[in-house]
């Protein structure tokens, strides 16, 4: 089977691209989880503040 240079290069690099894509996906998931946690903490803090002060905070 004869493979032209660009196809050969593509075959060699494919696993690295797949690994990079996988790591990027995990990074996005992690960022999303952190964002969700921060949002939850912020809402909880605002709610506690509203209870203590009796004022409604618009968020």
PDB file of N, CA, C and O in Angstrom:
ATOM      1  N   UNK A   1       0.843  -1.179   0.000  1.00  0.00           N
ATOM      2  CA  UNK A   1       0.000   0.000   0.000  1.00  0.00           C
ATOM      3  C   UNK A   1       0.888   1.241   0.000  1.00  0.00           C
ATOM      4  O   UNK A   1       1.703   1.429   0.902  1.00  0.00           O
ATOM      5  N   UNK A   2       0.726   2.071  -1.000  1.00  0.00           N
ATOM      6  CA  UNK A   2       1.536   3.280  -1.095  1.00  0.00           C
ATOM      7  C   UNK A   2       0.760   4.445  -0.462  1.00  0.00           C
ATOM      8  O   UNK A   2      -0.402   4.695  -0.782  1.00  0.00           O
ATOM      9  N   UNK A   3       1.436   5.131   0.430  1.00  0.00           N
ATOM     10  CA  UNK A   3       0.802   6.253   1.134  1.00  0.00           C
ATOM     11  C   UNK A   3       1.573   7.522   0.807  1.00  0.00           C
ATOM     12  O   UNK A   3       2.801   7.553   0.900  1.00  0.00           O
ATOM     13  N   UNK A   4       0.857   8.560   0.428  1.00  0.00           N
ATOM     14  CA  UNK A   4       1.574   9.809   0.147  1.00  0.00           C
ATOM     15  C   UNK A   4       2.000  10.462   1.469  1.00  0.00           C
ATOM     16  O   UNK A   4       1.420  10.179   2.517  1.00  0.00           O
ATOM     17  N   UNK A   5       3.014  11.336   1.417  1.00  0.00           N
ATOM     18  CA  UNK A   5       3.582  11.905   2.643  1.00  0.00           C
ATOM     19  C   UNK A   5       2.558  12.576   3.570  1.00  0.00           C
ATOM     20  O   UNK A   5       2.632  12.404   4.786  1.00  0.00           O
ATOM     21  N   UNK A   6       1.624  13.322   3.024  1.00  0.00           N
ATOM     22  CA  UNK A   6       0.679  14.013   3.899  1.00  0.00           C
ATOM     23  C   UNK A   6      -0.253  13.025   4.608  1.00  0.00           C
ATOM     24  O   UNK A   6      -0.643  13.253   5.753  1.00  0.00           O
ATOM     25  N   UNK A   7      -0.612  11.922   3.925  1.00  0.00           N
ATOM     26  CA  UNK A   7      -1.441  10.891   4.567  1.00  0.00           C
ATOM     27  C   UNK A   7      -0.653  10.196   5.676  1.00  0.00           C
ATOM     28  O   UNK A   7      -1.181   9.914   6.751  1.00  0.00           O
ATOM     29  N   UNK A   8       0.628   9.925   5.390  1.00  0.00           N
ATOM     30  CA  UNK A   8       1.492   9.262   6.369  1.00  0.00           C
ATOM     31  C   UNK A   8       1.628  10.153   7.613  1.00  0.00           C
ATOM     32  O   UNK A   8       1.531   9.680   8.745  1.00  0.00           O
ATOM     33  N   UNK A   9       1.852  11.436   7.378  1.00  0.00           N
ATOM     34  CA  UNK A   9       1.978  12.396   8.476  1.00  0.00           C
ATOM     35  C   UNK A   9       0.682  12.430   9.289  1.00  0.00           C
ATOM     36  O   UNK A   9       0.704  12.458  10.519  1.00  0.00           O
ATOM     37  N   UNK A  10      -0.428  12.427   8.584  1.00  0.00           N
ATOM     38  CA  UNK A  10      -1.736  12.452   9.224  1.00  0.00           C
ATOM     39  C   UNK A  10      -1.942  11.222  10.107  1.00  0.00           C
ATOM     40  O   UNK A  10      -2.463  11.328  11.217  1.00  0.00           O
ATOM     41  N   UNK A  11      -1.527  10.051   9.606  1.00  0.00           N
ATOM     42  CA  UNK A  11      -1.660   8.807  10.374  1.00  0.00           C
ATOM     43  C   UNK A  11      -0.787   8.827  11.631  1.00  0.00           C
ATOM     44  O   UNK A  11      -1.185   8.338  12.688  1.00  0.00           O
ATOM     45  N   UNK A  12       0.407   9.402  11.494  1.00  0.00           N
ATOM     46  CA  UNK A  12       1.334   9.487  12.628  1.00  0.00           C
ATOM     47  C   UNK A  12       0.786  10.452  13.688  1.00  0.00           C
ATOM     48  O   UNK A  12       0.865  10.179  14.886  1.00  0.00           O
ATOM     49  N   UNK A  13       0.238  11.565  13.241  1.00  0.00           N
ATOM     50  CA  UNK A  13      -0.220  12.591  14.176  1.00  0.00           C
ATOM     51  C   UNK A  13      -1.606  12.334  14.775  1.00  0.00           C
ATOM     52  O   UNK A  13      -1.959  12.910  15.804  1.00  0.00           O
ATOM     53  N   UNK A  14      -2.383  11.473  14.129  1.00  0.00           N
ATOM     54  CA  UNK A  14      -3.766  11.243  14.559  1.00  0.00           C
ATOM     55  C   UNK A  14      -3.912  10.917  16.055  1.00  0.00           C
ATOM     56  O   UNK A  14      -4.752  11.518  16.724  1.00  0.00           O
ATOM     57  N   UNK A  15      -3.115   9.981  16.595  1.00  0.00           N
ATOM     58  CA  UNK A  15      -3.264   9.679  18.033  1.00  0.00           C
ATOM     59  C   UNK A  15      -3.014  10.906  18.916  1.00  0.00           C
ATOM     60  O   UNK A  15      -3.669  11.085  19.943  1.00  0.00           O
ATOM     61  N   UNK A  16      -2.060  11.746  18.504  1.00  0.00           N
ATOM     62  CA  UNK A  16      -1.761  12.948  19.286  1.00  0.00           C
ATOM     63  C   UNK A  16      -2.926  13.931  19.230  1.00  0.00           C
ATOM     64  O   UNK A  16      -3.284  14.542  20.236  1.00  0.00           O
ATOM     65  N   UNK A  17      -3.507  14.075  18.053  1.00  0.00           N
ATOM     66  CA  UNK A  17      -4.673  14.953  17.901  1.00  0.00           C
ATOM     67  C   UNK A  17      -5.839  14.442  18.742  1.00  0.00           C
ATOM     68  O   UNK A  17      -6.535  15.221  19.393  1.00  0.00           O
ATOM     69  N   UNK A  18      -6.042  13.126  18.721  1.00  0.00           N
ATOM     70  CA  UNK A  18      -7.128  12.533  19.511  1.00  0.00           C
ATOM     71  C   UNK A  18      -6.919  12.762  21.003  1.00  0.00           C
ATOM     72  O   UNK A  18      -7.855  13.086  21.734  1.00  0.00           O
ATOM     73  N   UNK A  19      -5.668  12.586  21.445  1.00  0.00           N
ATOM     74  CA  UNK A  19      -5.344  12.790  22.858  1.00  0.00           C
ATOM     75  C   UNK A  19      -5.563  14.256  23.242  1.00  0.00           C
ATOM     76  O   UNK A  19      -6.112  14.552  24.303  1.00  0.00           O
ATOM     77  N   UNK A  20      -5.135  15.154  22.383  1.00  0.00           N
ATOM     78  CA  UNK A  20      -5.291  16.583  22.623  1.00  0.00           C
ATOM     79  C   UNK A  20      -6.771  16.960  22.699  1.00  0.00           C
ATOM     80  O   UNK A  20      -7.187  17.716  23.577  1.00  0.00           O
ATOM     81  N   UNK A  21      -7.552  16.424  21.774  1.00  0.00           N
ATOM     82  CA  UNK A  21      -8.994  16.690  21.756  1.00  0.00           C
ATOM     83  C   UNK A  21      -9.643  16.176  23.037  1.00  0.00           C
ATOM     84  O   UNK A  21     -10.516  16.830  23.608  1.00  0.00           O
ATOM     85  N   UNK A  22      -9.213  15.012  23.476  1.00  0.00           N
ATOM     86  CA  UNK A  22      -9.745  14.410  24.695  1.00  0.00           C
ATOM     87  C   UNK A  22      -9.409  15.269  25.918  1.00  0.00           C
ATOM     88  O   UNK A  22     -10.267  15.510  26.766  1.00  0.00           O
ATOM     89  N   UNK A  23      -8.163  15.726  26.003  1.00  0.00           N
ATOM     90  CA  UNK A  23      -7.743  16.569  27.126  1.00  0.00           C
ATOM     91  C   UNK A  23      -8.489  17.903  27.108  1.00  0.00           C
ATOM     92  O   UNK A  23      -8.879  18.417  28.157  1.00  0.00           O
ATOM     93  N   UNK A  24      -8.680  18.449  25.930  1.00  0.00           N
ATOM     94  CA  UNK A  24      -9.396  19.714  25.780  1.00  0.00           C
ATOM     95  C   UNK A  24     -10.841  19.553  26.255  1.00  0.00           C
ATOM     96  O   UNK A  24     -11.380  20.419  26.943  1.00  0.00           O
ATOM     97  N   UNK A  25     -11.458  18.435  25.878  1.00  0.00           N
ATOM     98  CA  UNK A  25     -12.831  18.138  26.286  1.00  0.00           C
ATOM     99  C   UNK A  25     -12.929  18.044  27.810  1.00  0.00           C
ATOM    100  O   UNK A  25     -13.856  18.589  28.409  1.00  0.00           O
ATOM    101  N   UNK A  26     -11.967  17.351  28.436  1.00  0.00           N
ATOM    102  CA  UNK A  26     -11.955  17.223  29.897  1.00  0.00           C
ATOM    103  C   UNK A  26     -11.782  18.581  30.566  1.00  0.00           C
ATOM    104  O   UNK A  26     -12.395  18.858  31.598  1.00  0.00           O
ATOM    105  N   UNK A  27     -10.951  19.418  29.976  1.00  0.00           N
ATOM    106  CA  UNK A  27     -10.719  20.758  30.505  1.00  0.00           C
ATOM    107  C   UNK A  27     -12.003  21.586  30.476  1.00  0.00           C
ATOM    108  O   UNK A  27     -12.317  22.294  31.433  1.00  0.00           O
ATOM    109  N   UNK A  28     -12.736  21.492  29.374  1.00  0.00           N
ATOM    110  CA  UNK A  28     -14.004  22.208  29.245  1.00  0.00           C
ATOM    111  C   UNK A  28     -15.012  21.697  30.278  1.00  0.00           C
ATOM    112  O   UNK A  28     -15.727  22.487  30.894  1.00  0.00           O
ATOM    113  N   UNK A  29     -15.068  20.372  30.465  1.00  0.00           N
ATOM    114  CA  UNK A  29     -15.978  19.799  31.468  1.00  0.00           C
ATOM    115  C   UNK A  29     -15.631  20.301  32.864  1.00  0.00           C
ATOM    116  O   UNK A  29     -16.513  20.682  33.635  1.00  0.00           O
ATOM    117  N   UNK A  30     -14.336  20.296  33.183  1.00  0.00           N
ATOM    118  CA  UNK A  30     -13.876  20.744  34.499  1.00  0.00           C
ATOM    119  C   UNK A  30     -14.230  22.212  34.712  1.00  0.00           C
ATOM    120  O   UNK A  30     -14.708  22.590  35.781  1.00  0.00           O
ATOM    121  N   UNK A  31     -13.994  23.032  33.699  1.00  0.00           N
ATOM    122  CA  UNK A  31     -14.308  24.456  33.777  1.00  0.00           C
ATOM    123  C   UNK A  31     -15.804  24.645  34.014  1.00  0.00           C
ATOM    124  O   UNK A  31     -16.213  25.511  34.787  1.00  0.00           O
ATOM    125  N   UNK A  32     -16.603  23.840  33.354  1.00  0.00           N
ATOM    126  CA  UNK A  32     -18.054  23.901  33.488  1.00  0.00           C
ATOM    127  C   UNK A  32     -18.483  23.534  34.912  1.00  0.00           C
ATOM    128  O   UNK A  32     -19.369  24.170  35.483  1.00  0.00           O
ATOM    129  N   UNK A  33     -17.849  22.503  35.480  1.00  0.00           N
ATOM    130  CA  UNK A  33     -18.160  22.086  36.856  1.00  0.00           C
ATOM    131  C   UNK A  33     -17.795  23.186  37.848  1.00  0.00           C
ATOM    132  O   UNK A  33     -18.558  23.472  38.771  1.00  0.00           O
ATOM    133  N   UNK A  34     -16.635  23.799  37.661  1.00  0.00           N
ATOM    134  CA  UNK A  34     -16.182  24.879  38.546  1.00  0.00           C
ATOM    135  C   UNK A  34     -17.150  26.051  38.460  1.00  0.00           C
ATOM    136  O   UNK A  34     -17.535  26.624  39.479  1.00  0.00           O
ATOM    137  N   UNK A  35     -17.537  26.400  37.249  1.00  0.00           N
ATOM    138  CA  UNK A  35     -18.477  27.499  37.035  1.00  0.00           C
ATOM    139  C   UNK A  35     -19.802  27.208  37.745  1.00  0.00           C
ATOM    140  O   UNK A  35     -20.369  28.087  38.394  1.00  0.00           O
ATOM    141  N   UNK A  36     -20.285  25.980  37.620  1.00  0.00           N
ATOM    142  CA  UNK A  36     -21.548  25.577  38.250  1.00  0.00           C
ATOM    143  C   UNK A  36     -21.442  25.683  39.770  1.00  0.00           C
ATOM    144  O   UNK A  36     -22.366  26.158  40.430  1.00  0.00           O
ATOM    145  N   UNK A  37     -20.307  25.236  40.324  1.00  0.00           N
ATOM    146  CA  UNK A  37     -20.094  25.300  41.775  1.00  0.00           C
ATOM    147  C   UNK A  37     -20.068  26.743  42.259  1.00  0.00           C
ATOM    148  O   UNK A  37     -20.666  27.072  43.283  1.00  0.00           O
ATOM    149  N   UNK A  38     -19.376  27.601  41.520  1.00  0.00           N
ATOM    150  CA  UNK A  38     -19.301  29.017  41.888  1.00  0.00           C
ATOM    151  C   UNK A  38     -20.681  29.656  41.854  1.00  0.00           C
ATOM    152  O   UNK A  38     -21.043  30.430  42.741  1.00  0.00           O
ATOM    153  N   UNK A  39     -21.452  29.322  40.812  1.00  0.00           N
ATOM    154  CA  UNK A  39     -22.803  29.855  40.670  1.00  0.00           C
ATOM    155  C   UNK A  39     -23.664  29.434  41.865  1.00  0.00           C
ATOM    156  O   UNK A  39     -24.398  30.246  42.429  1.00  0.00           O
ATOM    157  N   UNK A  40     -23.565  28.165  42.240  1.00  0.00           N
ATOM    158  CA  UNK A  40     -24.333  27.634  43.366  1.00  0.00           C
ATOM    159  C   UNK A  40     -23.930  28.338  44.658  1.00  0.00           C
ATOM    160  O   UNK A  40     -24.789  28.734  45.446  1.00  0.00           O
ATOM    161  N   UNK A  41     -22.615  28.493  44.877  1.00  0.00           N
ATOM    162  CA  UNK A  41     -22.129  29.165  46.089  1.00  0.00           C
ATOM    163  C   UNK A  41     -22.595  30.611  46.125  1.00  0.00           C
ATOM    164  O   UNK A  41     -22.998  31.112  47.175  1.00  0.00           O
ATOM    165  N   UNK A  42     -22.542  31.286  44.974  1.00  0.00           N
ATOM    166  CA  UNK A  42     -22.958  32.684  44.894  1.00  0.00           C
ATOM    167  C   UNK A  42     -24.436  32.811  45.239  1.00  0.00           C
ATOM    168  O   UNK A  42     -24.820  33.676  46.026  1.00  0.00           O
ATOM    169  N   UNK A  43     -25.268  31.950  44.652  1.00  0.00           N
ATOM    170  CA  UNK A  43     -26.705  31.993  44.929  1.00  0.00           C
ATOM    171  C   UNK A  43     -26.985  31.706  46.401  1.00  0.00           C
ATOM    172  O   UNK A  43     -27.857  32.329  47.007  1.00  0.00           O
ATOM    173  N   UNK A  44     -26.242  30.761  46.971  1.00  0.00           N
ATOM    174  CA  UNK A  44     -26.409  30.408  48.382  1.00  0.00           C
ATOM    175  C   UNK A  44     -26.035  31.607  49.255  1.00  0.00           C
ATOM    176  O   UNK A  44     -26.751  31.931  50.203  1.00  0.00           O
ATOM    177  N   UNK A  45     -24.919  32.264  48.941  1.00  0.00           N
ATOM    178  CA  UNK A  45     -24.472  33.433  49.705  1.00  0.00           C
ATOM    179  C   UNK A  45     -25.485  34.564  49.612  1.00  0.00           C
ATOM    180  O   UNK A  45     -25.790  35.220  50.608  1.00  0.00           O
ATOM    181  N   UNK A  46     -26.005  34.788  48.409  1.00  0.00           N
ATOM    182  CA  UNK A  46     -27.001  35.848  48.204  1.00  0.00           C
ATOM    183  C   UNK A  46     -28.256  35.531  49.014  1.00  0.00           C
ATOM    184  O   UNK A  46     -28.820  36.413  49.661  1.00  0.00           O
ATOM    185  N   UNK A  47     -28.690  34.280  48.978  1.00  0.00           N
ATOM    186  CA  UNK A  47     -29.881  33.854  49.706  1.00  0.00           C
ATOM    187  C   UNK A  47     -29.694  34.071  51.210  1.00  0.00           C
ATOM    188  O   UNK A  47     -30.592  34.574  51.886  1.00  0.00           O
ATOM    189  N   UNK A  48     -28.516  33.688  51.730  1.00  0.00           N
ATOM    190  CA  UNK A  48     -28.224  33.872  53.160  1.00  0.00           C
ATOM    191  C   UNK A  48     -28.215  35.351  53.522  1.00  0.00           C
ATOM    192  O   UNK A  48     -28.704  35.740  54.582  1.00  0.00           O
ATOM    193  N   UNK A  49     -27.662  36.167  52.646  1.00  0.00           N
ATOM    194  CA  UNK A  49     -27.625  37.612  52.862  1.00  0.00           C
ATOM    195  C   UNK A  49     -29.040  38.188  52.880  1.00  0.00           C
ATOM    196  O   UNK A  49     -29.361  39.048  53.700  1.00  0.00           O
ATOM    197  N   UNK A  50     -29.880  37.704  51.967  1.00  0.00           N
ATOM    198  CA  UNK A  50     -31.279  38.151  51.915  1.00  0.00           C
ATOM    199  C   UNK A  50     -32.003  37.788  53.210  1.00  0.00           C
ATOM    200  O   UNK A  50     -32.784  38.582  53.734  1.00  0.00           O
ATOM    201  N   UNK A  51     -31.742  36.590  53.720  1.00  0.00           N
ATOM    202  CA  UNK A  51     -32.380  36.161  54.971  1.00  0.00           C
ATOM    203  C   UNK A  51     -31.943  37.037  56.145  1.00  0.00           C
ATOM    204  O   UNK A  51     -32.761  37.425  56.978  1.00  0.00           O
ATOM    205  N   UNK A  52     -30.650  37.343  56.201  1.00  0.00           N
ATOM    206  CA  UNK A  52     -30.113  38.145  57.307  1.00  0.00           C
ATOM    207  C   UNK A  52     -30.607  39.588  57.258  1.00  0.00           C
ATOM    208  O   UNK A  52     -30.950  40.169  58.288  1.00  0.00           O
ATOM    209  N   UNK A  53     -30.642  40.163  56.054  1.00  0.00           N
ATOM    210  CA  UNK A  53     -30.954  41.590  55.925  1.00  0.00           C
ATOM    211  C   UNK A  53     -32.436  41.862  55.711  1.00  0.00           C
ATOM    212  O   UNK A  53     -32.924  42.947  56.028  1.00  0.00           O
ATOM    213  N   UNK A  54     -33.152  40.879  55.172  1.00  0.00           N
ATOM    214  CA  UNK A  54     -34.566  41.095  54.865  1.00  0.00           C
ATOM    215  C   UNK A  54     -34.765  41.810  53.540  1.00  0.00           C
ATOM    216  O   UNK A  54     -35.898  42.083  53.144  1.00  0.00           O
ATOM    217  N   UNK A  55     -33.668  42.114  52.851  1.00  0.00           N
ATOM    218  CA  UNK A  55     -33.760  42.779  51.547  1.00  0.00           C
ATOM    219  C   UNK A  55     -33.622  41.751  50.435  1.00  0.00           C
ATOM    220  O   UNK A  55     -32.864  40.789  50.558  1.00  0.00           O
ATOM    221  N   UNK A  56     -34.358  41.960  49.348  1.00  0.00           N
ATOM    222  CA  UNK A  56     -34.239  41.071  48.194  1.00  0.00           C
ATOM    223  C   UNK A  56     -33.141  41.604  47.285  1.00  0.00           C
ATOM    224  O   UNK A  56     -33.145  42.776  46.910  1.00  0.00           O
ATOM    225  N   UNK A  57     -32.224  40.752  46.942  1.00  0.00           N
ATOM    226  CA  UNK A  57     -31.123  41.145  46.062  1.00  0.00           C
ATOM    227  C   UNK A  57     -31.412  40.587  44.678  1.00  0.00           C
ATOM    228  O   UNK A  57     -31.613  39.384  44.517  1.00  0.00           O
ATOM    229  N   UNK A  58     -31.431  41.453  43.689  1.00  0.00           N
ATOM    230  CA  UNK A  58     -31.697  41.002  42.321  1.00  0.00           C
ATOM    231  C   UNK A  58     -30.409  40.484  41.699  1.00  0.00           C
ATOM    232  O   UNK A  58     -29.394  41.179  41.672  1.00  0.00           O
ATOM    233  N   UNK A  59     -30.465  39.253  41.199  1.00  0.00           N
ATOM    234  CA  UNK A  59     -29.274  38.636  40.597  1.00  0.00           C
ATOM    235  C   UNK A  59     -29.653  37.833  39.400  1.00  0.00           C
ATOM    236  O   UNK A  59     -28.788  37.237  38.758  1.00  0.00           O
TER     237      UNK A  59
END
